[in-house]
Amino acid sequence: MEKLRKILVFMAVFGLVLTSAVAHAQPSVIVTTNPLAMAFGLFNANVELPVVGENWDYLDPVFGVAYASLSYDNWDIKAYGLSAGLNKFFSGRPKGFYLGTSVGWVHVSADYNDSYYTGSGSANAFSISGVGGYRWLISDRVVVGVELGAVYIAGGEVKAECKDRWGNYEEESTGKFNGLLPTAGITIGFAF
């Protein structure tokens, strides 16, 4: 909980400093995160840039990073990833209805530890996703939005070789994270 508080305070201070520095400029760069994901041990940030030029006014490239740290049963799971995609706004950027798509890469590592067995493993996976959402621009600098969509993950299988406490190989445990999954989120951020 302390880590979450530090992240939120940093984002607020960073946003206030940058907002005051560009108070009279039109918003061009948008930085967002999903605060609900933080409750589940995931931190993500997306940077959205405008494409300059005629007929491209509402098509924005989006670049993202994500980090997760979760504990479940006797497993400690850590993941990090990168993504790149496009958002297409229909009524004017940076607010209104939009559709987006992205491709990504994620690396997952898992450690197992109980009173008798230990083990670890890792895997890489690739994803493709599509979302639809709506974004509001509040006070010219703060953006708030909702998203709903789906992601397809391919190649994600963690194999952990487990050993007993004396170092003897005992079994192999496999966790898969392949397939089509729904996505939903609330985004909050700043427009600079």
C-alpha positions as CSV (number, residue, x, y, z in Angstrom):
1,M,0.0,0.0,0.0
2,E,2.9,2.3,0.7
3,K,4.3,1.7,-2.8
4,L,0.9,2.6,-4.3
5,R,0.7,5.8,-2.3
6,K,4.2,6.8,-3.5
7,I,3.3,6.2,-7.1
8,L,0.1,8.3,-6.8
9,V,1.9,11.1,-5.1
10,F,4.6,11.1,-7.7
11,M,2.1,11.2,-10.5
12,A,0.2,14.1,-8.9
13,V,3.3,16.2,-8.3
14,F,4.7,15.4,-11.8
15,G,1.4,16.3,-13.4
16,L,1.0,19.5,-11.5
17,V,4.5,20.7,-12.4
18,L,4.1,19.8,-16.1
19,T,0.6,21.3,-16.2
20,S,1.8,24.6,-14.8
21,A,4.7,24.6,-17.2
22,V,2.5,24.3,-20.3
23,A,-0.7,26.0,-19.0
24,H,-1.3,28.0,-22.1
25,A,-0.4,25.4,-24.8
26,Q,-2.9,23.1,-26.6
27,P,-2.7,19.5,-25.3
28,S,-0.6,17.3,-27.5
29,V,1.0,14.6,-25.3
30,I,-1.3,12.5,-23.1
31,V,0.1,10.3,-20.3
32,T,-2.4,7.9,-18.6
33,T,-2.5,5.0,-16.2
34,N,-5.2,2.6,-14.9
35,P,-5.7,3.2,-11.1
36,L,-7.9,0.1,-10.7
37,A,-5.1,-2.2,-12.0
38,M,-2.9,-0.9,-9.1
39,A,-5.3,-2.6,-6.6
40,F,-4.3,-5.9,-8.2
41,G,-0.5,-5.3,-8.2
42,L,-0.2,-4.0,-11.8
43,F,1.2,-0.6,-12.8
44,N,0.9,0.6,-16.3
45,A,1.6,3.9,-18.1
46,N,0.7,4.9,-21.6
47,V,2.1,7.8,-23.6
48,E,0.0,9.0,-26.5
49,L,1.4,11.3,-29.2
50,P,-0.5,13.2,-31.9
51,V,0.4,12.5,-35.6
52,V,0.9,15.9,-37.2
53,G,-0.5,16.4,-40.7
54,E,-3.7,16.8,-42.7
55,N,-6.1,13.9,-42.4
56,W,-4.2,12.5,-39.4
57,D,-5.5,14.9,-36.8
58,Y,-7.2,12.2,-34.6
59,L,-5.0,9.2,-35.1
60,D,-2.6,8.8,-32.2
61,P,0.3,6.4,-31.7
62,V,0.3,4.9,-28.1
63,F,3.3,3.4,-26.3
64,G,3.0,1.6,-23.1
65,V,4.9,-0.1,-20.3
66,A,3.6,-2.4,-17.6
67,Y,4.8,-4.1,-14.4
68,A,3.1,-6.6,-12.2
69,S,4.0,-8.2,-8.9
70,L,1.6,-10.8,-7.5
71,S,1.6,-13.5,-4.9
72,Y,-0.8,-16.4,-5.1
73,D,-0.8,-19.6,-3.0
74,N,3.0,-20.3,-2.7
75,W,3.9,-18.5,-5.9
76,D,5.5,-15.1,-6.4
77,I,4.9,-13.9,-9.9
78,K,6.5,-10.9,-11.6
79,A,5.9,-9.6,-15.1
80,Y,6.9,-6.7,-17.3
81,G,6.0,-5.7,-20.8
82,L,6.0,-3.2,-23.6
83,S,3.3,-2.3,-26.1
84,A,2.7,-0.1,-29.1
85,G,-0.5,0.8,-30.9
86,L,-2.9,3.3,-32.4
87,N,-6.0,5.1,-31.0
88,K,-8.5,6.6,-33.5
89,F,-10.6,9.4,-32.1
90,F,-13.9,10.2,-33.8
91,S,-15.0,13.5,-32.4
92,G,-11.8,15.3,-31.6
93,R,-8.7,14.6,-29.7
94,P,-8.0,14.2,-26.7
95,K,-11.7,13.6,-25.8
96,G,-14.6,11.7,-27.1
97,F,-15.1,8.2,-28.4
98,Y,-12.2,6.2,-29.7
99,L,-11.1,2.8,-30.9
100,G,-7.6,1.4,-30.4
101,T,-5.4,-1.5,-31.2
102,S,-2.0,-2.6,-29.9
103,V,0.6,-5.3,-30.0
104,G,2.7,-6.2,-27.0
105,W,5.4,-8.4,-25.5
106,V,5.4,-9.6,-21.9
107,H,8.0,-11.5,-19.8
108,V,6.7,-13.5,-16.8
109,S,8.8,-15.1,-14.1
110,A,7.5,-17.2,-11.2
111,D,9.1,-18.6,-8.1
112,Y,7.5,-21.3,-6.0
113,N,8.4,-21.8,-2.3
114,D,6.8,-23.7,0.5
115,S,8.1,-25.7,3.4
116,Y,9.1,-28.6,1.2
117,Y,9.5,-27.6,-2.4
118,T,11.2,-24.7,-4.3
119,G,11.2,-23.9,-8.0
120,S,11.3,-21.2,-10.6
121,G,10.5,-20.6,-14.3
122,S,9.9,-17.9,-16.8
123,A,8.3,-17.3,-20.2
124,N,7.7,-14.7,-22.9
125,A,4.4,-14.0,-24.6
126,F,3.0,-11.8,-27.3
127,S,-0.3,-10.0,-27.4
128,I,-2.7,-8.2,-29.7
129,S,-5.6,-6.2,-28.3
130,G,-8.5,-4.0,-29.3
131,V,-10.4,-1.6,-27.2
132,G,-13.2,0.9,-27.4
133,G,-13.5,3.8,-25.0
134,Y,-14.6,7.2,-24.1
135,R,-12.4,10.0,-22.7
136,W,-13.3,13.3,-21.0
137,L,-11.0,16.3,-20.8
138,I,-11.4,18.0,-17.4
139,S,-10.0,21.5,-16.9
140,D,-8.0,21.4,-20.1
141,R,-5.3,19.1,-18.7
142,V,-6.8,16.2,-16.8
143,V,-8.1,13.2,-18.8
144,V,-10.4,10.6,-17.4
145,G,-11.7,7.7,-19.5
146,V,-13.3,4.2,-19.6
147,E,-12.2,1.3,-21.9
148,L,-13.6,-2.1,-22.8
149,G,-12.1,-4.6,-25.1
150,A,-10.3,-7.9,-25.6
151,V,-6.7,-9.2,-25.7
152,Y,-5.3,-12.3,-27.3
153,I,-2.1,-13.7,-25.6
154,A,0.1,-16.3,-27.4
155,G,3.1,-18.2,-26.2
156,G,2.7,-17.8,-22.5
157,E,3.6,-21.0,-20.6
158,V,5.8,-21.0,-17.5
159,K,7.4,-24.3,-16.6
160,A,8.9,-24.4,-13.1
161,E,11.1,-27.3,-12.1
162,C,10.5,-28.0,-8.4
163,K,13.0,-29.5,-6.0
164,D,12.6,-30.7,-2.5
165,R,14.5,-29.0,0.3
166,W,17.5,-31.3,-0.2
167,G,17.9,-30.3,-3.8
168,N,16.4,-33.4,-5.4
169,Y,14.3,-32.9,-8.5
170,E,10.7,-33.8,-7.8
171,E,8.2,-32.5,-10.3
172,E,7.5,-29.9,-13.0
173,S,4.7,-27.4,-12.6
174,T,3.3,-25.6,-15.6
175,G,1.2,-22.5,-15.7
176,K,-0.4,-21.3,-19.0
177,F,-1.6,-17.8,-19.8
178,N,-2.7,-18.2,-23.5
179,G,-6.0,-17.3,-25.0
180,L,-8.5,-14.6,-25.5
181,L,-9.3,-12.4,-22.4
182,P,-11.6,-9.5,-21.8
183,T,-10.1,-6.2,-20.8
184,A,-11.7,-3.3,-18.9
185,G,-10.3,-0.2,-17.3
186,I,-10.6,3.3,-16.1
187,T,-7.8,5.7,-17.2
188,I,-6.7,8.8,-15.6
189,G,-3.9,11.1,-16.7
190,F,-2.7,14.4,-17.9
191,A,-2.6,16.2,-21.2
192,F,0.4,18.4,-21.9
